[in-house]
């Protein structure tokens, strides 16, 4: 089971994020490529922590990203210290990369988040039965 201590972000990206938050530099979608996803159906409330994740891109390469959950939404932030997003040219998929924002929408039941929530639930139910 994943928890926050397994969530790793490089010092370089953390410092850059800190500079953006403090207003010392502009947000750059090429340094922080953030895709926004929304669920078309409702899932259970949960408290999943952010996690590091990888996916196989259509070109066969691995893309490392951070997955951050919010109620009904989740964000993929490409780890630009490890790889570049193959689809950054699709400007409307990334926050701040265009005047428009294309939000990717899917059913919760068919999502990886549904699998994560189920896994966490089964883990804690198993822990309760052992006590």
C-alpha positions as CSV (number, residue, x, y, z in Angstrom):
1,X,0.0,0.0,0.0
2,X,1.3,3.5,-0.9
3,X,1.6,6.3,1.7
4,X,2.9,9.8,1.7
5,X,6.4,8.7,2.8
6,X,6.8,6.9,-0.6
7,X,5.9,10.1,-2.5
8,X,9.1,11.5,-3.8
9,X,9.7,14.8,-5.6
10,X,13.1,16.0,-6.6
11,X,14.7,18.9,-4.7
12,X,15.0,20.8,-8.0
13,X,11.2,20.6,-8.7
14,X,10.3,21.4,-5.1
15,X,12.5,24.5,-5.2
16,X,11.0,25.6,-8.5
17,X,7.5,25.1,-7.1
18,X,8.4,27.1,-4.0
19,X,9.7,30.0,-6.2
20,X,6.4,29.9,-8.3
21,X,4.3,29.9,-5.1
22,X,6.2,32.8,-3.6
23,X,5.8,34.8,-6.9
24,X,9.5,34.9,-7.6
25,X,9.1,33.3,-11.0
26,X,6.2,32.6,-13.4
27,X,4.4,29.3,-13.6
28,X,5.8,27.4,-16.7
29,X,3.7,24.5,-18.0
30,X,6.8,23.1,-19.7
31,X,8.4,22.7,-16.2
32,X,5.2,21.7,-14.4
33,X,3.0,20.0,-17.1
34,X,-0.3,19.4,-15.3
35,X,-3.2,17.5,-16.8
36,X,-6.6,17.7,-15.2
37,X,-9.0,14.8,-15.1
38,X,-12.6,14.7,-13.9
39,X,-14.9,11.8,-13.1
40,X,-18.2,11.6,-14.9
41,X,-19.5,9.3,-12.1
42,X,-19.1,9.6,-8.3
43,X,-16.8,7.3,-6.4
44,X,-16.5,6.9,-2.6
45,X,-15.0,9.6,-0.5
46,X,-11.4,8.8,0.3
47,X,-8.2,10.3,1.7
48,X,-5.6,8.9,-0.8
49,X,-2.2,10.6,-0.6
50,X,-0.3,11.8,-3.7
51,X,1.8,9.2,-5.4
52,X,4.6,8.7,-7.9
53,X,3.4,6.8,-10.9
54,X,4.6,5.7,-14.3
55,X,2.8,5.0,-17.5
56,X,3.8,3.5,-20.8
57,X,3.4,6.1,-23.5
58,X,2.2,5.3,-27.1
59,X,5.8,5.7,-28.3
60,X,6.9,2.9,-25.9
61,X,8.8,5.1,-23.4
62,X,8.0,5.4,-19.7
63,X,6.6,8.7,-18.5
64,X,7.0,9.4,-14.8
65,X,4.4,11.6,-13.1
66,X,2.9,12.6,-9.8
67,X,-0.7,11.7,-9.3
68,X,-2.6,14.0,-6.9
69,X,-6.2,13.3,-5.9
70,X,-9.0,15.7,-5.2
71,X,-12.7,15.0,-4.7
72,X,-13.9,14.2,-8.2
73,X,-10.7,15.3,-9.9
74,X,-7.1,14.2,-10.1
75,X,-4.0,15.7,-11.6
76,X,-1.0,14.2,-13.4
77,X,2.1,16.4,-13.1
78,X,4.9,15.1,-15.3
79,X,8.2,14.7,-13.5
80,X,10.2,16.7,-15.9
81,X,13.4,15.7,-14.1
82,X,12.8,12.1,-15.4
83,X,10.9,12.6,-18.7
84,X,9.0,15.0,-20.9
85,X,5.4,14.5,-21.7
86,X,4.9,13.1,-25.2
87,X,1.7,15.1,-25.8
88,X,2.7,18.5,-24.5
89,X,1.9,19.8,-28.0
90,X,-1.8,19.1,-27.3
91,X,-1.9,22.4,-25.5
92,X,-5.4,22.3,-24.1
93,X,-4.6,19.2,-22.0
94,X,-2.2,21.2,-19.8
95,X,-3.0,23.9,-17.3
96,X,-1.6,27.3,-18.4
97,X,-0.5,26.1,-21.8
98,X,-3.4,27.7,-23.7
99,X,-6.4,30.0,-23.3
100,X,-8.6,26.9,-23.2
101,X,-8.4,23.8,-20.9
102,X,-9.4,20.4,-22.2
103,X,-10.4,18.3,-19.2
104,X,-10.3,14.6,-19.7
105,X,-13.4,12.9,-18.3
106,X,-14.0,9.2,-17.4
107,X,-16.1,6.9,-15.3
108,X,-14.8,6.4,-11.7
109,X,-15.5,2.7,-11.8
110,X,-13.0,2.2,-14.7
111,X,-10.3,4.3,-13.2
112,X,-7.0,3.5,-11.5
113,X,-8.2,5.6,-8.6
114,X,-11.0,3.1,-8.1
115,X,-8.5,0.3,-7.9
116,X,-6.3,2.3,-5.4
117,X,-9.3,3.0,-3.2
118,X,-10.4,-0.6,-3.3
119,X,-6.8,-1.8,-2.5
120,X,-6.6,0.6,0.5
121,X,-10.0,-0.4,1.7
122,X,-9.1,-4.2,1.6
123,X,-5.8,-3.5,3.3
124,X,-7.5,-1.7,6.3
125,X,-10.3,-4.2,6.5
126,X,-7.7,-7.0,6.7
127,X,-5.8,-5.1,9.4
128,X,-9.0,-4.8,11.5
129,X,-9.7,-8.5,11.3
130,X,-6.1,-9.3,12.4
131,X,-6.5,-7.2,15.6
